[in-house]
Each structure stands twice: as C-alpha cells, then as structure tokens.
Amino acid sequence: MNFSPLEVYSEIGPLEKVLLHRPGPELEKLTPEMLERLLFDDIPFLRVARREHDEFAGVLSRSGVEVCYLEQLMAESLIDSRVRQRFLEHFLDEAGIVNLSRREMLLDFLQDFDDLELIKTLMAGVRKEEIAGLKNRSLADMVEADHPFLLEPMPNLYFTRDPFAVIGSGISLNRMKFATRNRETIFAEYIFNFHPDFRELDIPRWYSRYEESTLEGGDLLVLNEEVLAAGISERSSPEAIEKFSRRVLKYERFTTVLAFKIPARRAFMHLDTVFTMVDHDIFTIHAEIEGPLQVYSLRIAEDDELRISEERAELEEILKNYLDLEEIKLIRCADGDPINGRREQWNDGSNTLAVAPGKVVVYSRNYVTNRLLKESGVEVEVIPSSELSRGRGGPRCMTMPLIRENIESCR
Ligand SMILES: NC(=[NH2+])NCCC[C@H](N)C(=O)O
C-alpha cells in the first residue's frame, strides 16, 4: 500500500508545500457584462496583479514553503496522448462545445500547443476570432453571435483554495456552486488521477465533483487533528457538509465537524471570508456574523452513526470546549467598527493565511485589522493588495496547502 503524500492536520502548522496559480491573461478577458457571472467585482490590472502575486509567492518561499503552480502540475498530468485527448474532450464537454464542426475546429487549433501552452490557453479562454474560418451556421451560433468567446476565461483560478481541498491525508474534490468555477475542478481530477506524484498512491476522496450538492474549499478549515470547521454558506450546502463529514470522520482521525451557518451573502461567500485561524488560540472573525451565528456539531457515535446537534453556547465557549483550550482570543475585523470592519472584511481583512503558528500573511490595505493582529503578538507578513483583492479573495483563498508540518506532536 502506498501512502498519501498529502498531510494537512491543522490551519497553522508550518506550511511546507502549497499550490498557487499566478494570475494570467484570463483576467484581461473580463468585460463589465461578464463580471457578475464570473464572480468578479472589478477588472484587475493584470501586470500589477502579477507583481503582487509574485511578492506573495516570494514571502511564502522565504518562509521556507515549497511553491508549486497549478498549470505546471496540470501539464505534467497529461502523461500521454490518450490522457491528453480524454482531458480535452472532457473539458470541451463541460465548456458546452457541442456543435461538432466548432468542436473539431477548436481541437484542431489546440492540437499544436505543447502541454503547458495548452493548459494556459484553456485557462485564458479562446476568442472566436482566434479560430480561422469560424462561421455562425447553427441557430445557436447565430443567437450567440455577439458573445466573443468560444471558451470563456477562468478568472477565479488564482483562488486555489476552492476547487479542491486537502483535509488530513485526503482531498475533497468539490462540486462548485456556480458553473464558471466547476470547470476548475476538472484540473484537480486529472492531477490526482494522473500526475506522476499522485497516480500510484492511495489518496482518499472525501467528496466528489459529481455530487449534486455543492461544497467549496473556502468553507473547510482544519482546526486541529481532531476538529474540522465547515461553513454552511452561499456556496456550501448542509447536505454536502453532512456527506463530507460522514466520510472524513469515518476514515480519518478527525472526530468532529463544527458546521457554522453564516448568512448567504456575496460579502461572506465562504466561511474563510469571516473566520480564520491565526494561532492555537487566536482567530480572526468578522463581527457581523457573530450575532446570527448558529453552530452544529457532527460526530460519529459509538454505533457508527452520525450524530448532529445544535450547539447552544457562544462561539468562544464552543471553540474552547472542542479545542480543549482554557482561553481563546477572537480578533474582530477592524475591531468590529461598522465602517472600517465592513470595508476591511470586503477586502478580506479576516482572510489570513498562517505559514506557522502565530505568523500570518495579510493584505496591506487592511491596516486596521493588521494593527490589531500585531498588537496581539501575531507576526504579520504584509503583501500588496490593490489588484488581487478585486477578485474578492485574500491570502488564504489564494493558497491550497498540500503539506503542513504536524504541530500537535511538537506542542
Ligand atoms: N476561499 C475564498 N474565500 N475564495 C474566494 C473566491 C472568490 C471568487 N471570486 C469567487 O467568488 O468564487
């Protein structure tokens, strides 16, 4: 039996290996009409977004983290022409390219690219005018004539946190809420099925992209070796969280999933936009969700059945109880101020990425919250944030940890 090379048993253990995506031309293909559907609020300036992202990757490398890139892993997963063809057909199916002659023209156009160029092209999207001789013959083509893309761009790829999530030694390969992000999960499917680093290994799957109910990585947190947190949110449904919990609790050493019901609003799309872990006993939180917060615990009982109960205590008490801590500290986004707090939460002020216990990466623009973190003794690595933040995601959203050092053992 070959063991899984993945290992994430906390949110804060020293980060060893992480998956990123450097923003690419997909961002420059956004137009105002497409923003809402493609889940953006503005069009980032690509050159600056890349510079900011490179600084982010630099901070991670200097902290001793091995950084790998999605397009690279995906290209390395196209191990032979059969896999490449199968992947392409799959991708075009899900992109809705059903018209046979268009499909052939597109396949023809893509065939000359090497594997890495192919992946980058699919990520960036393909405009109709790139395909020589493309004509609008069918009724559908004519009706869609004004739409410039044959393949739409995938601007959310730099939020590697969401399409799949490493939990323990396995992955949750997610079913996304919105169509534009579901194509992102095809990459994860091929990486874990075919990449030479993974294909021979037994990597457990806690969820599948073919499920009906939706679950996204921003809603999954590993609080410690025993306790997970899940957000019941705009993106992740209670049905999905229950299914996920049944699997992960049976086959991993985790004993409990704490499900947090947060308001289904764009600003709070995932749990990690309002709640992240900074140290063993320090968390960020956005004050607006504290009042309405309902928390449920899911555990496997002795009869092997899942037991679900509503927790009645305040969040602090629940966390102290389940994490076995005497005290915990909640750092409110901009101290709960009704203006600063909302502005900084909107720009991911409570979306911190821990690279080690008590050491987090944050966006420069959230200076009120960042000051509070420092005042609590947290080490803060500040990265520039003018453009990256326009996609509505922060340092945690932009990373998928593959390996974190285990901290429970060295505590
Ligand atoms: N883990 C996160 N909070 N991810 C943020 C993703 C933002 C992205 N534009 C979306 O709406 O899907």
The ligand as a MOL file (V3000), in Angstrom:
LIG
                    3D

  0  0  0     0  0            999 V3000
M  V30 BEGIN CTAB
M  V30 COUNTS 12 11 0 0 0
M  V30 BEGIN ATOM
M  V30 1 N -11.9220 30.8920 -0.2730 0
M  V30 2 C -12.4010 32.0130 -0.7190 0
M  V30 3 N -12.9740 32.8670 0.1060 0 CHG=1
M  V30 4 N -12.3700 32.2330 -2.0290 0
M  V30 5 C -12.7740 33.4480 -2.6590 0
M  V30 6 C -13.1850 33.2070 -4.0660 0
M  V30 7 C -13.5630 34.4620 -4.7990 0
M  V30 8 C -14.1200 34.2010 -6.1740 0
M  V30 9 N -14.2200 35.3890 -6.9500 0
M  V30 10 C -15.4840 33.5500 -6.0720 0
M  V30 11 O -16.4390 34.2740 -5.9720 0
M  V30 12 O -15.6350 32.3600 -6.0910 0
M  V30 END ATOM
M  V30 BEGIN BOND
M  V30 1 1 1 2
M  V30 2 2 2 3
M  V30 3 1 2 4
M  V30 4 1 4 5
M  V30 5 1 5 6
M  V30 6 1 6 7
M  V30 7 1 7 8
M  V30 8 1 8 9
M  V30 9 1 8 10
M  V30 10 2 10 11
M  V30 11 1 10 12
M  V30 END BOND
M  V30 END CTAB
M  END
